[in-house]
């Protein structure tokens, strides 16, 4: 069984958007049948603060959709936000990566 954590960690496994015009609370479907999420619902799905999501969208640092002055997020936007945040573990044995050393006062 898939949990919410699996959905967040593996954005490709998000369930497909329903084709009906009525979506989950706080969301609506556009003419193309794509589900649009309000910032509150998108923040809940990404498990981040709504203020963080709104700030980054306002600075145009994350993908989003503006319908007039209203901010919305598509499934593709949420996947792109997750993908942009993925980081590989650092291997200290790789050339070019030096460890940080603490400077001592003299």
Secondary structure, DSSP 8 states (H G I E B T S, - for coil): ---HHHHHH-GGG-----SSS--STTEEE-TTS-EEEEHHHHHHHHTS-HHHHHHHHHTT-S--EEETTEEEEEHHHHHHHHHHH------TTSTT----------
